[in-house]
């Protein structure tokens, strides 16, 4: 038999959801079968897969312990344990951590499951080393990222340090209650110094890119961003952008469609344009994050109305632009 004592980071979720995280190698169909057979009980009583867990509850699984252990070939490696953490912290409290991701770093492991350390590996190692997270004391929770940015884009990524923060922030991001501001460098100069781009974006999963249409088309989603020119130098412009919608590769694709691809962007621009500048990555940075909650945020209510910004964007410094320009 195995017993789980439900803590704060386990509470609020369905029983079957908890079991799938606590025992990820076991199929949900088996959990449902064991619940029907009364071999999984909640607080010593018969229960249902949809039962909501509360802090202090007890979940008992009446199965031999050897049947609960994952087969050696399926046991998930704890990647973070081999990482010497390097995290540039923009802001941190008991619930969240805002990290300034450097260009070139993956946020999560890619599809081939390579061993290269990722941002979440660094964050988990960092919190473990600080003594703020111990997987041995958790049944179903691990610190997790709430948003993601492309490998070659830099800037703010939000990590949740508690299950409550993860649940709330996922809802707030889905409901567009976090406002993201980006800096980028484009080739050329926009006709208007400020304005709005409205397009329709189609995603091609096979090519791992998007296509921009000026009119609605099947499968396309509306893409809107607001921009402002901060500085112009030679044939390049430093732009500040605010996303009204959040589509894959939106800033890169929309500026390219407008005739002004991002500096260093080989996917939506051309190598001929970028070669003279020697840019290793597209000049795109998530420089500022504002919390603008429209509904109850529970334990994260204190964040409402606050904003946080990175202090250094290398390509912005080359234009002589001070960080105060985007920290408003």
C-alpha positions as CSV (number, residue, x, y, z in Angstrom):
1,X,0.0,0.0,0.0
2,X,1.1,3.6,-0.6
3,X,-0.2,6.6,1.2
4,X,-0.1,10.2,0.0
5,X,-0.7,13.1,2.4
6,X,-2.2,16.0,0.4
7,X,-0.3,19.3,0.8
8,X,-1.0,22.8,-0.4
9,X,0.6,22.1,-3.8
10,X,-1.6,19.1,-4.3
11,X,-4.9,20.6,-3.2
12,X,-7.6,21.9,-5.6
13,X,-7.1,19.3,-8.3
14,X,-9.1,16.3,-9.2
15,X,-8.0,12.9,-7.8
16,X,-7.3,11.4,-11.2
17,X,-5.2,14.5,-12.2
18,X,-3.2,14.2,-9.0
19,X,-2.6,10.4,-9.6
20,X,-1.4,11.0,-13.1
21,X,1.3,13.4,-11.8
22,X,2.2,11.4,-8.7
23,X,2.5,8.2,-10.8
24,X,3.1,9.4,-14.4
25,X,4.1,6.0,-15.7
26,X,0.6,4.5,-14.9
27,X,-2.3,4.9,-17.4
28,X,-5.4,6.7,-16.2
29,X,-7.5,3.7,-17.2
30,X,-5.8,1.8,-14.4
31,X,-6.5,4.5,-11.9
32,X,-10.2,4.4,-12.8
33,X,-10.2,0.6,-12.5
34,X,-8.6,0.7,-9.1
35,X,-11.1,3.4,-7.9
36,X,-14.0,1.3,-9.1
37,X,-12.5,-1.7,-7.2
38,X,-12.2,0.4,-4.0
39,X,-8.4,-0.1,-4.1
40,X,-7.9,3.7,-4.1
41,X,-9.6,5.5,-1.3
42,X,-9.8,9.2,-0.2
43,X,-9.7,9.7,3.6
44,X,-10.4,6.0,4.0
45,X,-13.7,6.1,2.0
46,X,-14.8,5.1,-1.5
47,X,-14.3,7.9,-3.9
48,X,-14.6,9.1,-7.6
49,X,-12.0,10.1,-10.1
50,X,-13.5,13.7,-10.2
51,X,-13.2,14.2,-6.4
52,X,-11.4,17.4,-5.5
53,X,-8.5,17.2,-3.1
54,X,-8.1,19.4,-0.1
55,X,-5.0,20.1,2.1
56,X,-4.8,17.4,4.8
57,X,-6.6,14.7,2.8
58,X,-5.2,11.2,2.6
59,X,-5.1,9.1,-0.5
60,X,-4.4,5.4,0.0
61,X,-3.6,3.0,-2.9
62,X,-4.0,-0.6,-2.0
63,X,-1.5,-2.2,-4.4
64,X,1.8,-3.9,-3.8
65,X,4.6,-1.3,-3.7
66,X,6.6,-3.1,-6.5
67,X,3.6,-2.6,-8.8
68,X,3.7,1.2,-8.2
69,X,7.4,1.6,-9.1
70,X,8.1,2.7,-12.7
71,X,10.0,0.2,-15.0
72,X,13.7,1.2,-15.2
73,X,13.4,2.0,-19.0
74,X,10.5,4.5,-18.3
75,X,11.8,6.2,-15.2
76,X,12.1,9.9,-16.0
77,X,15.5,11.5,-15.4
78,X,15.6,14.5,-13.2
79,X,17.6,16.7,-15.6
80,X,18.0,19.6,-13.2
81,X,20.1,17.6,-10.7
82,X,23.1,17.8,-13.1
83,X,22.8,21.5,-13.7
84,X,24.8,24.3,-12.0
85,X,22.1,26.9,-11.9
86,X,22.5,30.2,-13.7
87,X,19.3,32.3,-13.5
88,X,19.1,36.0,-14.1
89,X,16.3,37.0,-11.8
90,X,14.2,40.0,-12.7
91,X,11.8,39.5,-9.7
92,X,11.1,36.8,-7.2
93,X,8.8,36.2,-4.3
94,X,7.3,33.2,-2.5
95,X,4.9,32.4,-5.5
96,X,6.7,33.5,-8.7
97,X,10.0,34.0,-10.3
98,X,10.6,36.2,-13.4
99,X,13.7,35.1,-15.3
100,X,15.6,37.0,-18.0
101,X,16.3,34.2,-20.5
102,X,19.3,34.7,-22.7
103,X,19.0,34.1,-26.5
104,X,20.0,30.6,-27.5
105,X,18.6,28.9,-24.4
106,X,15.7,26.5,-24.7
107,X,12.9,27.0,-22.2
108,X,11.9,23.3,-22.3
109,X,13.5,20.2,-23.7
110,X,13.0,20.0,-27.5
111,X,11.3,17.1,-29.3
112,X,14.4,15.0,-29.6
113,X,14.8,15.1,-25.8
114,X,18.4,16.2,-25.9
115,X,20.5,16.6,-22.8
116,X,21.2,20.3,-23.2
117,X,20.1,22.2,-20.0
118,X,17.0,24.3,-20.4
119,X,15.7,27.3,-18.6
120,X,13.3,25.2,-16.5
121,X,16.2,22.9,-15.5
122,X,18.2,26.0,-14.3
123,X,15.2,27.3,-12.4
124,X,14.5,24.0,-10.7
125,X,18.1,23.6,-9.7
126,X,18.2,27.1,-8.5
127,X,15.2,26.7,-6.2
128,X,16.4,23.3,-5.0
129,X,19.8,24.8,-4.1
130,X,18.1,27.7,-2.2
131,X,16.0,25.1,-0.3
132,X,12.7,26.5,-1.6
133,X,11.8,23.3,-3.4
134,X,12.4,19.7,-2.5
135,X,10.9,17.0,-4.8
136,X,11.1,14.5,-2.0
137,X,8.5,16.4,-0.1
138,X,6.2,16.9,-3.1
139,X,3.7,14.4,-4.4
140,X,2.7,16.0,-7.7
141,X,4.2,19.5,-8.1
142,X,7.4,20.9,-9.6
143,X,8.2,24.5,-10.4
144,X,7.0,25.2,-13.9
145,X,7.0,27.8,-16.6
146,X,3.8,29.7,-17.3
147,X,4.8,31.1,-20.7
148,X,7.5,30.4,-23.3
149,X,9.5,32.3,-25.8
150,X,11.5,31.0,-28.8
151,X,15.0,29.7,-28.3
152,X,16.6,32.6,-30.1
153,X,14.5,35.3,-28.4
154,X,15.6,36.7,-25.1
155,X,13.6,38.2,-22.2
156,X,11.2,37.7,-19.4
157,X,9.7,34.2,-18.7
158,X,7.4,33.6,-15.8
159,X,7.9,30.6,-13.5
160,X,5.4,29.4,-10.8
161,X,6.9,28.3,-7.5
162,X,3.6,27.0,-6.2
163,X,0.7,25.1,-7.6
164,X,-1.7,27.9,-6.8
165,X,0.4,30.4,-8.7
166,X,0.7,28.1,-11.7
167,X,-3.1,27.6,-11.8
168,X,-3.8,31.3,-11.5
169,X,-1.2,32.5,-13.9
170,X,-2.2,30.0,-16.6
171,X,-5.8,31.4,-16.3
172,X,-4.6,35.0,-16.5
173,X,-2.4,34.4,-19.5
174,X,-5.2,32.6,-21.2
175,X,-7.5,35.6,-20.5
176,X,-4.9,38.1,-21.7
177,X,-4.4,39.7,-18.3
178,X,-0.6,39.9,-18.6
179,X,0.7,42.6,-20.9
180,X,4.0,41.9,-22.7
181,X,6.2,44.5,-24.3
182,X,9.0,43.6,-26.7
183,X,12.0,45.4,-28.3
184,X,13.2,44.4,-31.7
185,X,15.4,45.7,-34.5
186,X,14.0,45.8,-38.0
187,X,15.6,46.4,-41.4
188,X,14.6,49.8,-42.8
189,X,12.1,52.2,-41.3
190,X,8.4,52.0,-40.9
191,X,6.4,54.6,-42.9
192,X,4.7,55.8,-39.7
193,X,6.7,56.1,-36.4
194,X,3.9,54.4,-34.5
195,X,0.9,52.5,-35.4
196,X,-0.9,49.1,-35.4
197,X,-0.4,46.0,-37.6
198,X,-3.4,43.9,-38.1
199,X,-3.0,40.6,-40.1
200,X,-4.2,37.0,-40.2
201,X,-1.7,34.3,-39.4
202,X,-1.8,30.7,-40.6
203,X,0.5,28.2,-38.8
204,X,2.3,25.4,-40.7
205,X,3.3,22.8,-38.2
206,X,5.3,20.8,-40.7
207,X,7.4,23.8,-41.7
208,X,7.5,25.2,-38.2
209,X,6.6,28.6,-39.4
210,X,3.6,30.9,-40.0
211,X,2.2,32.7,-43.0
212,X,0.6,36.1,-43.0
213,X,-2.5,37.1,-44.9
214,X,-4.0,40.5,-45.2
215,X,-7.5,39.1,-45.3
216,X,-9.3,36.4,-43.3
217,X,-8.5,32.9,-44.7
218,X,-9.3,29.3,-43.6
219,X,-7.3,28.4,-40.5
220,X,-5.9,31.9,-40.0
221,X,-6.2,33.8,-36.7
222,X,-6.2,37.5,-36.2
223,X,-2.8,39.0,-35.2
224,X,-2.6,42.5,-33.8
225,X,0.4,44.4,-32.5
226,X,1.1,48.0,-31.7
227,X,4.5,49.5,-32.4
228,X,6.6,52.6,-31.8
229,X,9.9,53.6,-33.3
230,X,12.4,54.4,-30.5
231,X,15.5,55.1,-32.6
232,X,16.9,54.8,-36.1
233,X,20.5,54.1,-36.9
234,X,21.8,53.7,-40.5
235,X,19.4,51.2,-42.1
236,X,18.0,49.8,-38.9
237,X,15.2,50.8,-36.6
238,X,14.8,50.0,-32.9
239,X,11.1,49.2,-32.2
240,X,9.0,48.8,-29.1
241,X,6.0,46.4,-29.6
242,X,3.0,45.5,-27.5
243,X,1.1,42.3,-28.4
244,X,-2.6,42.6,-28.5
245,X,-2.8,39.0,-29.5
246,X,-0.2,36.3,-28.9
247,X,0.5,34.2,-32.0
248,X,3.4,32.0,-32.8
249,X,6.3,34.1,-34.4
250,X,3.8,37.0,-34.6
251,X,6.3,39.9,-34.3
252,X,8.8,38.3,-36.7
253,X,6.2,37.4,-39.3
254,X,4.2,40.6,-39.2
255,X,7.2,42.9,-39.6
256,X,8.5,40.7,-42.4
257,X,5.1,40.9,-44.1
258,X,5.3,44.7,-43.8
259,X,8.6,44.6,-45.7
260,X,10.8,45.0,-42.6
261,X,12.1,41.7,-41.3
262,X,13.9,41.5,-38.0
263,X,17.7,41.8,-37.9
264,X,19.2,38.3,-37.7
265,X,16.0,36.5,-38.6
266,X,16.9,33.8,-41.1
267,X,13.4,32.3,-41.2
268,X,11.3,35.3,-42.1
269,X,14.2,37.5,-43.4
270,X,17.1,36.8,-45.7
271,X,20.7,35.9,-45.1
272,X,21.7,38.5,-47.6
273,X,20.2,41.3,-45.4
274,X,21.7,39.9,-42.2
275,X,25.2,39.0,-43.4
276,X,26.7,42.4,-43.1
277,X,25.7,42.7,-39.4
278,X,26.9,39.4,-38.1
279,X,23.8,38.9,-35.9
280,X,23.7,35.4,-34.3
281,X,20.0,35.6,-33.3
282,X,17.0,37.6,-34.3
283,X,17.0,40.9,-32.5
284,X,13.9,40.3,-30.4
285,X,13.6,40.7,-26.6
286,X,10.6,40.4,-24.2
287,X,11.7,43.4,-22.1
288,X,8.7,44.2,-19.9
289,X,5.8,42.4,-18.2
290,X,2.8,44.1,-16.6
291,X,0.1,42.4,-14.5
292,X,-3.3,43.8,-15.4
293,X,-5.9,41.5,-13.7
294,X,-9.5,42.0,-14.5
295,X,-10.8,39.4,-12.1
296,X,-9.9,37.8,-8.7
297,X,-6.3,36.6,-8.5
298,X,-6.5,35.0,-5.1
299,X,-3.0,34.9,-3.4
300,X,-1.5,36.7,-6.4
301,X,-3.7,39.8,-6.1
302,X,-0.7,41.8,-4.8
303,X,0.8,41.7,-8.3
304,X,-2.1,43.6,-9.9
305,X,-1.0,46.9,-11.4
306,X,2.7,46.1,-11.0
307,X,5.2,45.8,-13.9
308,X,8.7,44.5,-14.3
309,X,11.4,45.2,-16.9
310,X,14.8,43.9,-17.8
311,X,17.7,46.3,-17.2
312,X,19.8,45.5,-20.2
313,X,18.9,44.7,-23.8
314,X,22.3,44.5,-25.7
315,X,21.0,45.6,-29.1
316,X,19.1,48.6,-27.5
317,X,22.3,49.9,-26.0
318,X,23.8,50.0,-29.5
319,X,21.1,52.6,-30.4
320,X,21.9,54.6,-27.3
321,X,18.5,54.0,-25.8
322,X,18.2,54.1,-22.0
323,X,16.2,51.3,-20.2
324,X,13.8,53.9,-18.9
325,X,12.4,54.0,-22.5
326,X,10.7,50.7,-22.0
327,X,10.2,50.6,-18.3
328,X,7.1,52.7,-18.2
